[in-house]
Amino acid sequence: MVFEIIERDLMGRIGRVKTKSGIIETPAILPVINPFKLTIPPKTLQIEFKVNAIITNAYILMKNFYKEVTAAGVHKFLDFNGPIMTDSGAYQLLVYGEVDATPEEIVKFQELINPDICVFLDVPTGSGVSYKTARKTVDETLRRGRECLEIKSKEGILWVGPVQGGEFIDLVEESARQISRLPFDLYALGSPTKFLEQYNYSKIVEMIVAAKRNLPLNKPVHLFGAGHPMVFPLAVVLGCDIFDSASYALYAEGERYITPYGTKRLSELKDVICTCPVCYKHTPSEILRMEKKMRIKLLAEHNLHVILNEINNIKYAIREGRLWEYLECKSRSHPTLYDAFKLLKKYQDYLEKGTPTSKKRALLWLSDETVNRPEIKRHLDRLNKLQIPWQPRTLLIVPEFKNKPFSKSKLYNQLLNNILMRTDILKNVQIVILSKMFGLIPIEIEEYYPLSQHLTPTIISETHLNLIKDTLIKFISMNYFKKIILLNDERQYGSILTEFLLNMRNENKFSDLQVFKLNNSSYIGQEDLYKLKAILTGDIENC
Amino acid sequence: MVFEIIERDLMGRIGRVKTKSGIIETPAILPVINPFKLTIPPKTLQIEFKVNAIITNAYILMKNFYKEVTAAGVHKFLDFNGPIMTDSGAYQLLVYGEVDATPEEIVKFQELINPDICVFLDVPTGSGVSYKTARKTVDETLRRGRECLEIKSKEGILWVGPVQGGEFIDLVEESARQISRLPFDLYALGSPTKFLEQYNYSKIVEMIVAAKRNLPLNKPVHLFGAGHPMVFPLAVVLGCDIFDSASYALYAEGERYITPYGTKRLSELKDVICTCPVCYKHTPSEILRMEKKMRIKLLAEHNLHVILNEINNIKYAIREGRLWEYLECKSRSHPTLYDAFKLLKKYQDYLEKGTPTSKKRALLWLSDETVNRPEIKRHLDRLNKLQIPWQPRTLLIVPEFKNKPFSKSKLYNQLLNNILMRTDILKNVQIVILSKMFGLIPIEIEEYYPLSQHLTPTIISETHLNLIKDTLIKFISMNYFKKIILLNDERQYGSILTEFLLNMRNENKFSDLQVFKLNNSSYIGQEDLYKLKAILTGDIENC
C-alpha cells in the first residue's frame, strides 16, 4: 500500500505516503524548488526546517540542466535525499500556452532523473475558458494519462493522476471519475490558482468536493498551487493531503510577510508578531534595512516557518479530533473564507464519512455555524428515523444541565426515586433531554459520544432554538404522543417552549400539555413532583 | 504625563507608561518573578525575551530577603535594570486569610527597595463571599489607599489603586468611582482569578466594564492575575493595559504547554505546533525525556514565548485597526469565550468611544456577531436620527455591489446620465444603498469611512436581512415617503424585500411601491430605465 491512513477527522487525515526515498507524512506541504534560484537550499530545508519532501519542475530541469541532472539524478543534483516530486511543466503550459516538449519526452525524462513522485504533462484547464475548451483539457489530460501509464517503465516511481475541469463542476466530476479508473498512485486537483488569487474559496470547496467524491478515498490527493496557509485548513477538511508552495519564496521576493491569516508588506510591519527563529533574532525594521539578498532569504525562511507550522497545527487538530473547531476559528480570516465555511452545510454527508464516531475530547459550540457539524447531522438523521418501539403515550421533556450526563443531575435523582423505578410508569413515558447542541436527546442514548460530551454557550441563540423546535416537531410527529409534559427551565427558555408546544397542541399534534416550572433552574418542587407522579400514574389508569 | 496613548482601537490602546527605569509599552505582560525560584532569570528575560518590565512580590521579599533586598535595592537584587513592579502580598492575604505585616509596613518596605511601580496592601474580594464581606473589602481597600497616599514619601515611584468588589458589579462600580478620586498613577482590577479558572469570561467582561467605566480613561489599568493568553484579546478590547503572568512558570511546573487557545499536557503532544526557539530545537517527546529541571525551564520558556507573542499580535491588531476581527477569531477558542464575545453587544456604546472614525483598512464581516461592531452601531445611531431636510417624496433603493463605492458602478452611471443630472428630479428623490454591513446607506455619505470600505460574505444571513429590514422600517418612518422604488437584485434577495415593502405599504407606511428587477444583478434594462425616469418625472408633475 502506497498510502496508509493513521488518523481521520472530517475528510482530513493523517497519512503516510511510502516512496522509495522515504515516507511523506500527510498533510504535507512540499516547498517548491526553483533550480535557478535556491532561496533556501534543499539541504537546509531538510536539516533546519525538517522538511521531508520537496517538489521541483521537470520541464525546467530538462530544458536548462539536462546534462547535469540526467548524469547525477535529481536527488544528487538538488542535494536532497528525501522524497522528491517533479511537476511536469503543465504550469508553464498554462501560463505560456505551450511547452517545447511532448508528453512522452517529459515522462521519459522524469524516469531518467528518477524522482519519487512524478506528474505527466497534463493540460490545466485554468480559468476563464469556455466549457468546450475546458472539456478538451479534461479529455486530453486523460489521453495523456493513459499514454503515460503505457510508456512508463521504471519501477519505484509513484505517478500522479491530475483532475481537470476548472470551474465546471460537472467536468471536474467526470475528470475525477475517469482518471480514478486509471491505476495512478496519487491523484491531484489541477490549478485552482486563479480562484485562490480571487479569494474565491467557495469555488475551491465545490471543486475539491467534486473531485474527491469521485476519487478513491484510499489514495492521497494533491491540491496544486495552493501555497498560502489561509487555505490549508479548509482544503484538509475536504480531504486534500498534499500541497506545494512556491509562495514562501515568491512572497519573499515581493517583500511580503506571510501570517496564518493573510499577507503583509514587510514595510507595514511595526511589531514582531511571530516567534519563529527569524523573527526571534530580527525585528521587521532590522530585516528591512538589510541588503536585498539577505532580506529575501530571511523573509523566505520566515514564510516557510509559518507555512510548515500551519500544517503541523492542522495535523495536531486532526489527531485531537478538533479539526472542525480549528477551521471554525481560522475561517474568521476573511469574509470569503467565512462564505466557504458556511457552504460546508451542503456537504455534511460527505464530511460525516470521515468523522470518527468517538473522540477523546468534548465538542465545542463556537458559533452558529457549529450547527453544521457532521456529528449533529449524524444524530439528527438517527433521531428523525427513531420511532420508539413500545409506543409510550407520554413524552416527558427535561432540560439539559451544564454538567452532563443528565443522569448525574439532581433532577434525574428526583425522577429516579419517584418515577423511573416504576416499570408500570416507565413503559408509558419517553424522556427526552433538550439540547442546545443536538436538539433532543432520548435519555436512553445520552451517554453515547458525543451526546453528553460537548460544551455549549450559556446564551441561547436563534440557531439553538430552531434546532430544538425542528427536532421536537419531527420527534413528536414520528411518535404520536397523547400527552406532553415539559419540565421548563424558565431562566433559559422563558415561555418560548411552552408557547411553541401550545401551538402544536392546538394543531392537534398531541392532545394534552402539562408544564412544570423548575425551581432555581435545577429541580422540581416537592408538590409538583407528586403531581407529576400522579399524572403519570393516571395515564396508566386511563389506558 | 505618566501614560501616553499612541494608538486606539475599541477600548484597547497602545500606550507608554513612563517609569524611572524606562518605558513600559502597553499592552504589556509582566512576567512574575518568584524570588525563591528563578525559572527564567530576569536578565535572560530582558536580553533573550526582550521583556522590558517584570513584577515580583514585596511581601515575600520582605519576609525572606529583607537584608539583601533593602541593601541592594530590588533592581540589583533581581539583576534587572528595567521597570519593576511589586505586588503587595494581597494575593497571600486572599489565599491564607492573613499576612504578617501591616499595610504601612508594606508601603514603607516598598519605598525602601525602590521599585518603579508599587501596590499597597489592598484587600482582595475574591469570590464566593457575601455581599457584606465584599463591601468590607472595598471599604478597607479604599481606606488603605488613602493611608498609602499619606504615608508614601519617596519621589519617582508610581502607585497603583486597585478596584475591588468581585462579582458584585455595583460594588466594582463604586470601588472604581471612589478609588479614581484618589491620585493614583495606575489603577488595577482585583483578582478575577477564580472566574478565569471557571472559564467565566462573561463575569470578567462585566467586571472590567464596571471598573473601566468609572476609572479615568487616561490612566493605565492592570488586570491582576490574568496570565493566560486566551483572555488577553478580550481584556484588551475592554481597556486593560497591563497583565501579569506567573502562569508561564506555574504551568511549566505542572508540565503544561500553553497555546494561544488553551493548555495541553506536554505528554499529550505528538506534533511540534509552535515555531518558538524552544520548539524549533526540541520536539515535545525530546523535552519529555529530559531531566525535570531542564524540562521545566524549556516549558517555561516556550510558555513565555507564546504569551509575549500573543501580546505582540494584539498590539499589532490595534495598530492595524483590526482588534475586533482579531477577537472575533480568537473568541472561537471556547464556548464561554464565545458567550463573552456575544455579550459585547451590551457594551457597544462603551466600545465605540475608543474606536477610530477612520482606519486604513476595510472592515471585515466574519460572523453574525460582526453586527455588534461599534462602527455599525455608530452608523445606525446616525441613520436613525436622520431626517432628510428637503423632504423628498420618493425613496429609491439600490443594491450594493461587490466593488464599492456604488458611485463607481454601472447602475450608478445609468442613473447618473438619466436621472441624477436632473436637479428637478433630484430634489424629490432620496437614494439609499442596501448594505449587508450597515443596513442602509444614504448615497450622499457612502464614501465616508467605513461605509464603502468593508467586505461582507456573499451569502446573505438572517442577521443581514434583519439589519436591512430594521433600518428600512426606521428610515421610512422617520421620513414619510410617498413612493418607494426598489431596484431589486433578485439573485441576492429574491422576493424577500419586495414582500417586506409590500407589507409596509399595506400598513400605510407609504402609499406606492414600484419594483424593478435588475438584469444580471448589475444594471437596469433600457425600457425600465425610461419607465423609472417617467415615474420620477411624474412625481414632480404631481407635486
HADDOCK unambig.tbl for C-alpha pairs under 7 A between the chains (distance, minus, plus):
assign (segid A and resid 271 and name CA) (segid B and resid 312 and name CA) 6.63 0.50 0.50
assign (segid A and resid 271 and name CA) (segid B and resid 316 and name CA) 6.21 0.50 0.50
assign (segid A and resid 272 and name CA) (segid B and resid 312 and name CA) 6.53 0.50 0.50
assign (segid A and resid 273 and name CA) (segid B and resid 309 and name CA) 5.99 0.50 0.50
assign (segid A and resid 273 and name CA) (segid B and resid 312 and name CA) 5.45 0.50 0.50
assign (segid A and resid 273 and name CA) (segid B and resid 313 and name CA) 5.17 0.50 0.50
assign (segid A and resid 274 and name CA) (segid B and resid 309 and name CA) 6.32 0.50 0.50
assign (segid A and resid 275 and name CA) (segid B and resid 275 and name CA) 5.88 0.50 0.50
assign (segid A and resid 275 and name CA) (segid B and resid 276 and name CA) 4.69 0.50 0.50
assign (segid A and resid 275 and name CA) (segid B and resid 305 and name CA) 6.81 0.50 0.50
assign (segid A and resid 275 and name CA) (segid B and resid 309 and name CA) 6.62 0.50 0.50
assign (segid A and resid 276 and name CA) (segid B and resid 275 and name CA) 4.69 0.50 0.50
assign (segid A and resid 276 and name CA) (segid B and resid 276 and name CA) 5.22 0.50 0.50
assign (segid A and resid 276 and name CA) (segid B and resid 277 and name CA) 6.73 0.50 0.50
assign (segid A and resid 277 and name CA) (segid B and resid 276 and name CA) 6.72 0.50 0.50
assign (segid A and resid 277 and name CA) (segid B and resid 277 and name CA) 5.90 0.50 0.50
assign (segid A and resid 305 and name CA) (segid B and resid 275 and name CA) 6.82 0.50 0.50
assign (segid A and resid 309 and name CA) (segid B and resid 273 and name CA) 5.97 0.50 0.50
assign (segid A and resid 309 and name CA) (segid B and resid 274 and name CA) 6.30 0.50 0.50
assign (segid A and resid 309 and name CA) (segid B and resid 275 and name CA) 6.62 0.50 0.50
assign (segid A and resid 312 and name CA) (segid B and resid 271 and name CA) 6.60 0.50 0.50
assign (segid A and resid 312 and name CA) (segid B and resid 272 and name CA) 6.51 0.50 0.50
assign (segid A and resid 312 and name CA) (segid B and resid 273 and name CA) 5.43 0.50 0.50
assign (segid A and resid 313 and name CA) (segid B and resid 273 and name CA) 5.15 0.50 0.50
assign (segid A and resid 316 and name CA) (segid B and resid 271 and name CA) 6.20 0.50 0.50
assign (segid A and resid 329 and name CA) (segid B and resid 329 and name CA) 5.34 0.50 0.50
assign (segid A and resid 329 and name CA) (segid B and resid 330 and name CA) 6.87 0.50 0.50
assign (segid A and resid 329 and name CA) (segid B and resid 332 and name CA) 5.25 0.50 0.50
assign (segid A and resid 330 and name CA) (segid B and resid 329 and name CA) 6.87 0.50 0.50
assign (segid A and resid 332 and name CA) (segid B and resid 329 and name CA) 5.25 0.50 0.50
assign (segid A and resid 332 and name CA) (segid B and resid 366 and name CA) 5.08 0.50 0.50
assign (segid A and resid 334 and name CA) (segid B and resid 364 and name CA) 6.64 0.50 0.50
assign (segid A and resid 334 and name CA) (segid B and resid 366 and name CA) 6.42 0.50 0.50
assign (segid A and resid 335 and name CA) (segid B and resid 364 and name CA) 6.23 0.50 0.50
assign (segid A and resid 335 and name CA) (segid B and resid 365 and name CA) 5.66 0.50 0.50
assign (segid A and resid 335 and name CA) (segid B and resid 366 and name CA) 5.33 0.50 0.50
assign (segid A and resid 335 and name CA) (segid B and resid 455 and name CA) 6.52 0.50 0.50
assign (segid A and resid 335 and name CA) (segid B and resid 456 and name CA) 5.49 0.50 0.50
assign (segid A and resid 335 and name CA) (segid B and resid 457 and name CA) 4.72 0.50 0.50
assign (segid A and resid 336 and name CA) (segid B and resid 457 and name CA) 5.62 0.50 0.50
assign (segid A and resid 338 and name CA) (segid B and resid 366 and name CA) 6.18 0.50 0.50
assign (segid A and resid 338 and name CA) (segid B and resid 457 and name CA) 6.83 0.50 0.50
assign (segid A and resid 339 and name CA) (segid B and resid 457 and name CA) 5.48 0.50 0.50
assign (segid A and resid 339 and name CA) (segid B and resid 458 and name CA) 6.47 0.50 0.50
assign (segid A and resid 339 and name CA) (segid B and resid 459 and name CA) 6.35 0.50 0.50
assign (segid A and resid 364 and name CA) (segid B and resid 334 and name CA) 6.64 0.50 0.50
assign (segid A and resid 364 and name CA) (segid B and resid 335 and name CA) 6.22 0.50 0.50
assign (segid A and resid 365 and name CA) (segid B and resid 335 and name CA) 5.65 0.50 0.50
assign (segid A and resid 366 and name CA) (segid B and resid 332 and name CA) 5.10 0.50 0.50
assign (segid A and resid 366 and name CA) (segid B and resid 334 and name CA) 6.42 0.50 0.50
assign (segid A and resid 366 and name CA) (segid B and resid 335 and name CA) 5.31 0.50 0.50
assign (segid A and resid 366 and name CA) (segid B and resid 338 and name CA) 6.17 0.50 0.50
assign (segid A and resid 455 and name CA) (segid B and resid 335 and name CA) 6.51 0.50 0.50
assign (segid A and resid 456 and name CA) (segid B and resid 335 and name CA) 5.48 0.50 0.50
assign (segid A and resid 457 and name CA) (segid B and resid 335 and name CA) 4.72 0.50 0.50
assign (segid A and resid 457 and name CA) (segid B and resid 336 and name CA) 5.62 0.50 0.50
assign (segid A and resid 457 and name CA) (segid B and resid 338 and name CA) 6.84 0.50 0.50
assign (segid A and resid 457 and name CA) (segid B and resid 339 and name CA) 5.47 0.50 0.50
assign (segid A and resid 458 and name CA) (segid B and resid 339 and name CA) 6.48 0.50 0.50
assign (segid A and resid 459 and name CA) (segid B and resid 339 and name CA) 6.36 0.50 0.50
